Amino acid sequence: MQLTLTDHLWFMGLALEQAELAFRAQEVPVGAILVSPNGDILSRQFNLKESHFNPTAHAEMLAIVEGSKKLQNWRLTDCTLYVTLEPCPMCLTALVQSRIRQCIFGAFDAKGGSLSLGYHLHQDKRLNHQFSIMGGVRHYECSRLLSQFFKERRTSYKVKI
């Protein structure tokens, strides 16, 4: 099944719903949706780093793990991951390892995003798998939610003397 731009926008909307759940849970608002080759949703996840005290509990990582368990296969061949923020190097490497077909992300991340930092591991011919990435899908909505989250955190931050 070939996904269209309309499909990408719709699935990113679902990822945004997950990011909003993260926001309400006081987690960095990043959401991810893993979609099967048939267009079925395999996983809906959001960041859980703070509540799980786990630096690897990124939405992407959780979606990969849940989707793999659902399929009973670590190979996510022909699956597409939608995530509201550009994947970090850890998540991009996990996507290479999972043999994902495509990653679609919303907001670019100049300080932590793999592509923004120049790490194009998804295209590295020295690795055993390459896949496509499309960024900027619903960028404004994804960025706005993240900006609002951090603005509220800075406002409530009090310097202890």
Buried (B, 14 or more C-beta within 10 A) or exposed (E): EEBEEEBBEBBBBBBBBBBBBBBEEEBBBBBBBBBBEEEEBBBBBBBBBEEEEEEEBBBBBBBBBBBBEBBEEEEBEBBBBBBBBBBBEBBBBBBBBBBBBBBBBBBBBEEBBBBEBEBEBBEEEEEEBEBEBEBBBBBEBBBEBBEEBEEEEEEEEEEEE
